[in-house]
C-alpha cells in the first residue's frame, strides 16, 4: 500500500536506534516533524512500555469522562496489553527518536469481519497524519486476512475521533452497547482489496 513504511525486522534497526538514542535522549521531548518521518510496523514485546505510555497520554484528557473500569480497559496494564498482543495484531508508529507516537490493534473476529481496537496517538503527534497511517496499516492487514468489512467502537467522550473515522469511510451502524457503564457506538466500513489482490 502506498505511503506506508513497514519495518519488517525490528532487530535490523535496533543497533542504529540505540546509537541515535544515546545522544538524542538528553535533548528533551520530541517535537513532531511530519508523519513521513514515522515508521509504521508491527509491535512486539519490547514495545509494551511505549504502547502503555502512548495509551495513557492519549486518553488522559478523557479520564474524568470515563468510568474507572472503562478507563482501565482503555489504557490497559502490562498484563492486559500482553493478552492483546497474543490475540490481535498491534501496529505502532515509531518516531525518528524511536518513540511510539501511536498505536492501533486489529483482528479478524468472524468470517469476513475485522475489528479495530486501542487506537491512540500521542497528543504532540495528533493531526500530523500518524492516525491515518495507523488506520491504513490495520485495514491493509485485515484485507490480507480476507476481511470484507471492519468494525470499531468508540465512546461518547471521544467526539474528536468520530468525525475522523467518518472522514475515512466509517459509518455508524446504529448499534450501541454498554462499555463499563458508558455508551459505546459501533462504526463499520466496507473493505476493498488493494490493486494486485
Beta strands, then each sheet from edge to edge (+ up, - down):
strand 1: 39-42
strand 2: 89-94
strand 3: 100-110
strand 4: 113-121
strand 5: 149-155
strand 6: 171-179
strand 7: 182-190
sheet 1: 1+ 2- 3+ 4- 5- 7+ 6-
end
